Amino acid sequence: MRAPGVYRAESDTEVLIAEMHRGAYATGRRVLDLGTGTGAVALAAARAGASSVTAVDLSARSVAAARLNAGLAGLAVDVRRGDLFAPVAGERFDLVVSNPPYVPARTQRLPRHARARCWDGGTDGRAVLDRICSGAADVLSDDGQILLVHSALCGTRTTVDALGDAGFAPTVLTRVRIPFGPVLRARAAMLEERGMIAAGERVEELVVVAGIRGEKASRADDLRTRELRGSDR
């Protein structure tokens, strides 16, 4: 169920859920879903056997939708309203998952009450993404992990480096190319002017980036550059 103004689960949500299932990341773990929207990723984590699932969104409509969908599905998901990590301050999780707003916008100011809040990520698409990369370690257990999905338009390498700087061993798990959706099509001219896409380019690459903390991180660190082959974005 999705009320007006709540982000509809799209290809990026599907890609994130598929990777979460493929790696059994949620099974038996305490999961935090940031920017839950309809709750699709949180519900998928609960179905995958997470020991607990907490979902957070700034939008009151999204919180209501996620609670409704969890109730209809008969799944235990603790849905809270607030700004990213604020509603879970002092708590610890084993896995953070997020499909944050990441579409490059005309201004750095993020909309508060418009539909665009679901996808606008500032001029470079990283206004929310960078906050997640820098703050995730504060809510994760010592060997916790993070899974992020976003467009390569806002910088795959930048995300890998940001997670590395925050103490994670990052790696790119998945790359999927899809046609532009309505939002990117409407902003194609702007993206061309900024040099973020080539003239006439109308296909984007979605990436899922993972970060691991603790001892596992030291063993996985050599993947940091190896997994970036194929795209400099």
Sine and cosine of phi, psi and omega as CSV:
sin_phi,cos_phi,sin_psi,cos_psi,sin_omega,cos_omega
0.00,0.00,0.68,-0.74,-0.05,-1.00
-0.62,-0.78,0.88,-0.48,0.07,-1.00
-0.98,0.18,0.36,-0.93,0.09,-1.00
-0.82,0.57,0.69,-0.73,-0.01,-1.00
1.00,0.01,-0.05,1.00,0.05,-1.00
-0.98,-0.20,0.70,-0.72,-0.07,-1.00
-0.89,0.46,0.79,-0.61,0.06,-1.00
-0.98,0.19,0.72,-0.69,0.04,-1.00
-0.87,0.50,0.86,-0.52,-0.06,-1.00
-0.87,-0.49,-0.31,-0.95,-0.06,-1.00
-0.86,0.51,-0.61,0.79,-0.03,-1.00
-0.91,0.41,-0.61,0.79,0.07,-1.00
-0.89,0.45,-0.69,0.72,-0.01,-1.00
-0.89,0.45,-0.65,0.76,0.00,-1.00
-0.91,0.42,-0.67,0.74,0.01,-1.00
-0.90,0.43,-0.71,0.71,0.01,-1.00
-0.89,0.46,-0.68,0.74,0.00,-1.00
-0.87,0.48,-0.66,0.75,0.00,-1.00
-0.94,0.34,-0.61,0.80,0.05,-1.00
-0.88,0.47,-0.66,0.75,0.05,-1.00
-0.94,0.35,-0.68,0.73,-0.08,-1.00
-0.87,0.50,-0.64,0.77,0.00,-1.00
-1.00,-0.06,0.06,1.00,-0.04,-1.00
0.76,0.65,0.65,0.76,-0.08,-1.00
-0.92,0.39,-0.54,0.84,-0.12,-0.99
-1.00,0.02,-0.36,0.93,-0.14,-0.99
-0.86,0.51,0.85,-0.53,0.04,-1.00
0.95,0.30,0.22,0.98,-0.09,-1.00
-0.89,-0.45,0.37,-0.93,0.13,-0.99
-0.99,0.11,0.89,-0.46,-0.15,-0.99
-0.92,-0.38,0.67,-0.74,0.11,-0.99
-0.87,-0.48,0.85,-0.53,0.04,-1.00
-0.96,-0.28,0.90,-0.43,-0.04,-1.00
-0.99,-0.13,0.77,-0.64,-0.05,-1.00
0.94,0.33,0.82,0.57,-0.23,-0.97
-0.94,0.34,-0.43,0.90,-0.02,-1.00
0.88,0.47,-0.86,-0.52,0.03,-1.00
-0.97,0.26,-0.16,0.99,-0.04,-1.00
1.00,-0.02,0.19,0.98,-0.10,-0.99
-0.84,0.54,-0.73,0.69,-0.03,-1.00
-0.94,0.34,-0.65,0.76,0.02,-1.00
-0.88,0.48,-0.69,0.72,0.02,-1.00
-0.90,0.43,-0.62,0.78,0.03,-1.00
-0.90,0.44,-0.61,0.79,0.04,-1.00
-0.91,0.41,-0.66,0.76,0.03,-1.00
-0.90,0.45,-0.67,0.74,0.01,-1.00
-0.92,0.40,-0.45,0.89,-0.01,-1.00
-0.99,0.16,-0.01,1.00,0.07,-1.00
1.00,-0.09,0.42,0.91,0.08,-1.00
-0.87,0.49,0.56,-0.83,0.02,-1.00
-0.95,0.31,-0.49,0.87,0.13,-0.99
-0.37,-0.93,0.46,-0.89,0.02,-1.00
-0.71,-0.70,0.81,-0.59,0.11,-0.99
-0.88,-0.47,0.73,-0.68,-0.02,-1.00
-0.84,-0.54,0.66,-0.75,-0.05,-1.00
-0.79,-0.61,0.64,-0.77,0.14,-0.99
-0.47,-0.89,0.54,-0.84,0.02,-1.00
-0.98,0.21,-0.41,0.91,-0.07,-1.00
-0.99,0.10,0.79,-0.61,0.05,-1.00
-0.89,0.45,-0.59,0.81,0.01,-1.00
-0.92,0.40,-0.63,0.78,0.02,-1.00
-0.92,0.39,-0.66,0.75,0.03,-1.00
-0.87,0.50,-0.70,0.72,0.02,-1.00
-0.89,0.45,-0.66,0.75,0.00,-1.00
-0.91,0.42,-0.69,0.72,-0.02,-1.00
-0.90,0.43,-0.65,0.76,0.04,-1.00
-0.90,0.45,-0.67,0.74,0.01,-1.00
-0.89,0.45,-0.71,0.70,-0.03,-1.00
-0.91,0.40,-0.61,0.79,0.05,-1.00
-0.91,0.42,-0.66,0.75,0.01,-1.00
-0.91,0.42,-0.68,0.74,0.01,-1.00
-0.90,0.43,-0.56,0.83,-0.01,-1.00
-0.99,0.10,-0.16,0.99,-0.04,-1.00
0.93,0.37,0.57,0.82,-0.05,-1.00
-0.91,-0.41,0.60,-0.80,-0.02,-1.00
-1.00,0.07,0.98,-0.20,0.06,-1.00
-0.76,-0.65,0.82,-0.57,0.02,-1.00
-1.00,0.03,0.97,-0.25,-0.07,-1.00
-0.98,-0.18,0.80,-0.60,-0.05,-1.00
-0.79,-0.61,0.51,-0.86,0.04,-1.00
-0.99,-0.17,0.72,-0.70,0.06,-1.00
0.30,-0.95,0.00,-1.00,-0.08,-1.00
-1.00,-0.04,0.97,-0.24,0.06,-1.00
0.75,0.66,-0.93,-0.36,-0.16,-0.99
-1.00,0.10,-0.18,0.98,-0.09,-1.00
-0.83,0.56,-0.67,0.74,-0.04,-1.00
-0.94,0.33,-0.19,0.98,-0.04,-1.00
-0.86,-0.52,0.36,0.93,-0.01,-1.00
-0.83,0.56,0.74,-0.67,0.02,-1.00
1.00,0.03,-0.13,0.99,0.02,-1.00
-0.99,-0.14,0.30,-0.95,0.00,-1.00
-0.78,-0.62,0.59,-0.81,-0.01,-1.00
-0.74,-0.67,0.29,-0.96,0.03,-1.00
-0.99,-0.12,-0.36,0.93,-0.03,-1.00
-0.55,-0.83,0.78,-0.63,0.18,-0.98
-0.95,-0.32,0.78,-0.63,0.06,-1.00
-0.84,-0.55,0.54,-0.84,0.02,-1.00
-0.33,-0.94,0.65,-0.76,0.22,-0.98
-0.88,-0.48,0.99,0.16,-0.16,-0.99
-0.99,0.16,0.22,-0.98,0.17,-0.99
-0.88,0.47,0.79,-0.61,-0.08,-1.00
-0.61,-0.79,0.10,0.99,-0.04,-1.00
-0.98,0.20,0.79,-0.61,0.07,-1.00
-0.85,0.53,0.70,-0.71,-0.06,-1.00
-0.87,-0.49,0.08,-1.00,-0.03,-1.00
-0.96,0.27,-0.48,0.88,-0.02,-1.00
-0.77,-0.64,0.28,-0.96,0.03,-1.00
-0.98,0.18,-0.32,0.95,-0.03,-1.00
-0.95,0.31,0.81,-0.59,-0.01,-1.00
-1.00,0.08,0.72,-0.70,0.02,-1.00
-0.91,0.41,0.58,-0.81,-0.04,-1.00
-0.98,-0.18,-0.64,0.77,-0.13,-0.99
-0.81,-0.59,0.28,0.96,0.00,-1.00
-0.95,-0.30,0.31,-0.95,0.02,-1.00
-0.84,0.54,-0.53,0.85,-0.06,-1.00
-0.89,0.46,-0.27,0.96,0.05,-1.00
-0.86,0.51,-0.39,0.92,-0.02,-1.00
-0.95,0.32,-0.37,0.93,-0.09,-1.00
-0.71,-0.70,-0.36,0.93,-0.04,-1.00
-0.92,0.39,0.78,-0.63,0.00,-1.00
-0.84,-0.54,0.46,0.89,-0.06,-1.00
0.99,0.13,-0.02,-1.00,-0.13,-0.99
-0.89,0.45,-0.51,0.86,0.02,-1.00
-0.96,-0.29,0.05,1.00,0.02,-1.00
0.99,0.16,0.09,1.00,-0.16,-0.99
-0.92,-0.40,0.16,0.99,-0.09,-1.00
-0.86,0.51,-0.67,0.75,0.02,-1.00
-1.00,0.00,-0.63,0.78,-0.05,-1.00
-0.84,0.54,-0.70,0.71,-0.01,-1.00
-0.91,0.41,-0.57,0.82,0.04,-1.00
-0.91,0.42,-0.61,0.80,0.03,-1.00
-0.93,0.37,-0.70,0.71,-0.01,-1.00
-0.87,0.50,-0.67,0.75,-0.07,-1.00
-0.99,0.17,-0.41,0.91,-0.10,-1.00
-0.98,-0.19,-0.23,0.97,-0.12,-0.99
-0.88,0.47,-0.61,0.80,-0.05,-1.00
-0.86,0.50,-0.46,0.89,-0.05,-1.00
-0.95,0.31,-0.31,0.95,-0.01,-1.00
-0.91,-0.42,0.09,1.00,-0.04,-1.00
-0.98,-0.21,0.51,-0.86,0.12,-0.99
-0.92,0.39,0.15,-0.99,-0.12,-0.99
-0.86,0.51,-0.52,0.85,0.03,-1.00
-0.90,-0.43,0.49,0.87,-0.04,-1.00
-0.94,0.33,0.21,-0.98,-0.06,-1.00
-0.71,-0.70,0.35,-0.94,0.07,-1.00
-0.75,-0.66,0.62,-0.79,0.09,-1.00
-0.80,-0.59,0.84,-0.55,0.01,-1.00
-0.83,-0.56,0.64,-0.77,0.14,-0.99
-0.88,-0.48,0.67,-0.74,0.09,-1.00
-0.28,-0.96,0.10,-1.00,0.04,-1.00
-0.99,0.14,0.58,-0.81,0.08,-1.00
-0.90,0.43,-0.25,0.97,0.04,-1.00
-0.86,0.52,-0.50,0.87,-0.02,-1.00
-0.99,-0.16,0.21,0.98,0.22,-0.98
0.99,-0.17,1.00,-0.03,0.07,-1.00
-0.89,0.45,-0.73,0.69,-0.01,-1.00
-0.89,0.45,-0.59,0.81,0.02,-1.00
-0.89,0.46,-0.65,0.76,0.04,-1.00
-0.92,0.40,-0.69,0.73,0.03,-1.00
-0.86,0.51,-0.71,0.71,0.00,-1.00
-0.92,0.39,-0.63,0.77,0.00,-1.00
-0.90,0.44,-0.67,0.75,0.04,-1.00
-0.92,0.38,-0.63,0.77,0.05,-1.00
-0.88,0.48,-0.67,0.74,0.02,-1.00
-0.91,0.42,-0.43,0.90,-0.01,-1.00
-1.00,0.02,0.08,1.00,0.08,-1.00
0.99,-0.14,0.21,0.98,0.04,-1.00
-0.99,-0.16,0.41,-0.91,0.25,-0.97
-0.99,-0.12,0.97,-0.24,-0.11,-0.99
-1.00,-0.05,0.45,-0.89,0.08,-1.00
-0.45,-0.89,0.53,-0.85,0.06,-1.00
-1.00,0.02,0.90,-0.44,-0.07,-1.00
-1.00,0.04,-0.61,0.79,-0.15,-0.99
-0.59,-0.81,0.60,-0.80,0.16,-0.99
-0.75,-0.66,0.81,-0.58,-0.01,-1.00
-0.72,-0.69,0.78,-0.62,0.02,-1.00
-0.99,-0.15,0.77,-0.64,-0.02,-1.00
-0.68,-0.73,0.41,-0.91,0.07,-1.00
-0.91,0.41,0.46,-0.89,0.08,-1.00
-0.83,0.56,0.64,-0.77,0.17,-0.99
-1.00,0.07,-0.07,-1.00,-0.06,-1.00
-0.85,0.53,-0.64,0.77,-0.05,-1.00
-0.92,0.40,-0.75,0.66,0.00,-1.00
-0.92,0.39,-0.59,0.81,0.06,-1.00
-0.87,0.49,-0.65,0.76,0.00,-1.00
-0.93,0.37,-0.38,0.93,-0.04,-1.00
-0.95,-0.31,0.18,0.98,-0.08,-1.00
-0.86,0.51,-0.68,0.74,-0.01,-1.00
-0.89,0.46,-0.67,0.74,0.04,-1.00
-0.88,0.47,-0.69,0.73,-0.01,-1.00
-0.92,0.40,-0.59,0.81,0.07,-1.00
-0.91,0.42,-0.69,0.72,0.01,-1.00
-0.86,0.50,-0.58,0.82,-0.01,-1.00
-0.99,0.11,-0.12,0.99,-0.03,-1.00
0.98,0.22,0.31,0.95,0.00,-1.00
-0.99,0.13,-0.37,0.93,0.12,-0.99
-0.67,-0.74,0.35,-0.94,0.07,-1.00
-0.98,0.21,0.36,-0.93,0.03,-1.00
-0.85,0.53,0.80,-0.60,0.02,-1.00
0.99,0.12,-0.07,1.00,0.00,-1.00
-0.95,0.32,0.80,-0.60,-0.03,-1.00
-0.68,-0.73,0.48,0.88,0.07,-1.00
-0.78,-0.63,0.73,-0.69,0.04,-1.00
-0.91,-0.42,0.34,-0.94,0.07,-1.00
-0.96,-0.29,0.84,-0.55,0.13,-0.99
-1.00,-0.02,0.65,-0.76,0.02,-1.00
-0.78,-0.63,0.56,-0.83,0.20,-0.98
-0.93,-0.37,0.86,-0.51,-0.01,-1.00
-0.93,-0.37,0.74,-0.67,0.02,-1.00
-0.93,-0.37,0.48,-0.88,0.11,-0.99
-0.71,-0.70,0.67,-0.74,-0.04,-1.00
-0.85,-0.53,0.66,-0.75,0.05,-1.00
-0.97,-0.22,0.16,-0.99,0.16,-0.99
0.96,0.27,-0.44,-0.90,-0.06,-1.00
-0.89,0.46,-0.60,0.80,0.03,-1.00
-0.87,0.50,-0.53,0.85,-0.03,-1.00
-0.90,0.43,-0.68,0.73,-0.02,-1.00
-0.91,0.42,-0.55,0.83,0.02,-1.00
-0.97,0.25,-0.44,0.90,-0.06,-1.00
-1.00,-0.09,-0.04,1.00,-0.16,-0.99
-0.89,0.46,-0.48,0.88,-0.02,-1.00
-0.93,0.38,-0.23,0.97,0.03,-1.00
-0.98,0.21,-0.24,0.97,-0.16,-0.99
-0.82,0.57,-0.72,0.69,0.01,-1.00
-1.00,-0.03,-0.54,0.84,-0.04,-1.00
-0.86,0.51,-0.66,0.75,-0.07,-1.00
-0.98,0.22,-0.09,1.00,0.02,-1.00
-1.00,0.03,-0.05,1.00,0.00,-1.00
-0.88,0.48,0.63,-0.78,0.09,-1.00
0.95,-0.31,-0.43,0.90,-0.01,-1.00
-0.45,-0.89,0.73,-0.69,0.03,-1.00
-1.00,-0.02,-0.10,1.00,-0.03,-1.00
-0.96,0.27,0.00,0.00,0.00,0.00
